[in-house]
Amino acid sequence: MRVLITGATGVIGAMVVRRLLERGDTVVATSRNPISAPLAGLEGSLESVAADIRDAARMRRIVDSSRADVLIHLAAALPAACEADPVGAVELNVLASAALYEMAVSAGIERFIYASSKSAYGPLPAGAVVTESDLARPSTCYGASKLAAELTIGAQALRGGPEASGLRFATIYAPGKADRHAGASVLSRLLDDAVAGRPVRIERGGEQVDDMMWIGDAAAGIIAAATSPRPLSPLYNISTGVGRTLHAFADGVRTALPDATIEIGPGLDYMGPGFVYGVLDATLAREELGFVADADPVSGARRFAAELGQRSD
């Protein structure tokens, strides 16, 4: 399979690239920074191209020349940038994404997989388990831009062109996320510090229930959608489907890393205002894509530590 991927040096993108190469796929990777630390050592294994997806002329040349079967679109403005610049959020997350889909139409690409977000759902009631058919009411510019992209690409796909599917992810923890996603990376920072032997102190949020997923499972969900032999639904939750409190997550980390010192305060909202917590029902992805994520924080913490160790070798 030939795959064109945008946002290839992002936290999720780099993991997806590595997994595709392990499968033996041919990868054309685009990013504003073509080869950076997340893809170090892969220079000879893929074609890496520097490009901003808002540069329509350059992106069209890349899409046309890629001869890709599947386009995986992961480039996006992140939450903090969207709140600081709503117009820029629309330009990148909506307009550039719609333009990229039209390029995929012209290039004869067969499938278009793109990253949406659970922020599209908006605030969820305590104890809620949401399915893809539940009403979306985003309360942030980031969530609104992701929902707008879903609606726009979905409408474009109805006119003919690549089969398109958007993916809404559970809360992802991953090495490197704490440095790149600022306040939306408490789980990753907790694990970074625990692995390094630094004491962890989180002021609040121990009772907050959330759906927490290891980055490798997020990458597996993307690849499952890209490679599924059956027709795709327009939208999938890529999640564990299991809710755990932050206290329970920390207990799992302590089991995996017995020397970890972790202290978490009571209450809710460990990520801060505007973050969407809740459990994403993963039934549709399981039934149609064969996707199952490991909800156990013990194994997640061990995989996190192993990945950090491989990166430091």
N, C-alpha and C positions, 0 to 999 in steps of 0.2 A: 504494500500500500504506500502511495505517495501522499505525504501530509504537509500542508502549509500551516504554520502555527504563528499567530501574532502574540505579543507579550511573552516571548519565549524565555526571557531572563527574569521574569517575575517569579514569585514564590511557587505558585502552582505550575506555571509554564515550564520552568526548568525541570521539575519532577516529571511532567508529561513528556518532555523531550527525551529524558533519559529512559523512561519506560518504553517509548516508541522505538528507540534505537535498540534496546534489549530485545524487542520483538523482531527486529530485522527490517523495520520500515525505513523508507527514505524520507528524510525530514528536511524541509526548508524552513528555517527559523528566522523570524523577524522580530526586531526590538529596536528601540532608539539607540541602545548600546549592543552591538551585535554579539560579541563574545565578552562576557564579564565573569566574575567569580562563580556565579551559579552554574555556568556551563564550562568552566575551566577543564581542560583536558579532552574536550570533545571536538576540537577544531578540525580534525581530519575526518570526523564521522558524519558531519552534516554540512549543509550549505547555510551559512549565517549571513543575514543581510541587515544592514542598518536602515531603519525606515520609521517615520512617524506615520501612523495610520491616517492622520489628517491630511497628509500629502497625497492627494488623490492621483496625481499623474504618476508618481513613483510607485504607489501601491498597485496601480493598474498594471504597470510593467512587471512587477513582481508576481502578481496573481496570474497574469497571462503566461509568463515564462515558467511558472512552477510545475505545470502539468500535473497538478495535484488531483487526487481523487476526493480528498476530504480537506476542508478548511476548518481548523480549530481556532476560534477567535477568543483570546483571553486578554488582550490589551484593553485597559480601561483606566479612567480617572478613579482614584481611590476615595473612600468616604470623606476624609478631611479636606482633600482638594475640591471635592464637589460642593461641600458646604461653604468653602471660601470663595468659590467661583462657579455659581450655578450655570452661567452661560457657557463656560468652558466645559462643564459637565455634560451639557446637552451636545455641544460640538463633538466631543470625543466619544461619549457613551452611546449617543443616539445617531447623530448625523453621520459620523464616520463609520459606524457599524452598518447603517443602512446602505451607505455607499459601497462598503466592502461586500455586502451581500449581492448588490447589483453587479459588481465585478466578477463575483463567483458565478453568477448567471451567464455572463458573457464568455467566461473561460470554460464553461461546461463542467464545472465541479459538481460532484454528485451529492455531497452532504456538507452541511454547514452547522457546526456545533459551536455554541457560544456560551460564555459564562454570564449568567444573570446573578441574582443574589437573593437570599432570604429577606433582605431589606425591602424587597418589593412587596412582601406581605404587610409590612407596617407592624406597629405594636401588636403583640399577641396577648390574649388573656392568660392569666396564670393557669397552668395545667393544660393549655391548648395543645392539640396535636393537629397540624395543618396538612391538608392535601393540596395537590396542584389545582384543584377546582375551587378552593376556598377564595373568597373575595380578597383582592389585593388593595390595600389602602396605605401606601407608603407615606411616611411622615418626614422624610429627609430628602434632600435633593439627590443624594446618591440612589436611594431606593426608587424615587420617581424616575430617574434617568434609566435605571435598569428595567423598570416596568415599561417605560416608553419604548425602549429597544425591543423588548419582547413583542409588544403589540405591532410595532412597525415591521419587524422582520417576519412576524407571523402573517401579516397582511401581504407582504411581498411574496412570501412562499406560496400563498394561495393563487397567485397569478402564474405560477409555474417557475421552475428553477430548482436549485438544490433543495433536497429535503432538509428542513431546519429544525433544530431543537435547542431550547435554552435550558440551562442547568442552574438550579437554586441550591446552594451548598449550606450544610450545617456549619457551625463555628469550627474553623480549621486551626489546628496547631501544627507548627512546622519550624524547623531550624531556619533562622534568618528572618522569620516574619516579625519578630519583636523589633528589629532594627528598621524595617521597611514599612510597617503598618501602624506605627505610633501607638495610640491608645487602644486600638482594636486588636491587641495581641497579648492580653494578660496571660492566657494559657501558655503561649510560647515563651514569654518572659519567665514565667514560673519554671518551666522546664529548662530553659537555658541556665538559669541560676542554680537549680537543683543539680543538674549534671556537673556544673562547674564547682560545686561545693560552696556556693554563696548562700547565705541565709535568705529565705523568701519571706517577705512581709507584705500582705495585701490587706488594705485597711477595711474593706467591706466586701460583701457579696457572697459569703460562704453558703448561704441558703438559696442562692439563685439556681434554678433548674435550667439546664440548657442541653442542646444536642451537640456533643463535642466529638470531632472527627480528626484522625491522623491524616496528614497531607497525602500520604501514599494511597489512602482509600479515595480521596478526592480525585487524584490522578487516574486511578483505576476506573472510577465512574465516567470520567471524560472519555477514556479509551473504549469503555464498554459502549457508550453511545456512538462513538466514531466507527466502531467495527461491527455493530449489531447486524445480523443477517436479516432481521425483520424490520418492517416499517416502524418509524419512530413516532412517538407522541410529541406534540409541540413543546412540552415542558416536563421536566423531571426534578423531583427532590433528590439530591445526592446527599445522603445523610445516614446516620446510624439508626434513626427511628427510636432512639432510647434517650430518655431524659435523666440527667444526673445533676446533683448539686455540685457546686465548686468544692465544698468540703469532701464529697465522695471522690471527685477527681483527684484532689490532693492526697487522699488516702491511697488511691491507686499508685500515685507517683512515689509515695513513701514505701510502698511494697516493692516497687521496681527498683528504687534507689534508697536503700535503707539508711544511708548516711544523710539524706536530705533533711534540712531543717525548714519547715514550712509553717507559717502562722497566718491564719486568715480570719478577718473580723466577721461579725454576723451581718445579717441583712441581705439585701438584693443589689442588683445592678453593678456587678463587678467591673463591667466595661465602661461605665459612665453613661450619661444621658444620650438618648437617641439610638442606642444599640438594640437590635431585635433579638430577644431570647425566645426559646420555645423549641418544641420537638417537631421535626419535619417527617411526616409519614413517608416511608421509603418503599411502600408496597408496589407502586407502579414501576419503579426502577428495578426492583427485585423480579417482578413478574415478566417485564418486557426486555430488560437488559441482562438479567442474571446477576445484577449487582448486589453485593452484600458487604457492608462495612463492619469492621470489628469495633464494637462499642466499649470494649474493656480498656480502661485507662492504664492498667498495668502493662499490657502488651503495647499500647500506644507509647507509653513512656520509655519502654525498652527500645522500641524502634526509633524513637526520637534520639535517644542516646547513641544508638548504633550509627545512625546517619551522621550525627555530629562527629563521631569518631572517624568515620570514613572520610569526611571532608577535611579533617585535620591531618590525615596521613600524607 
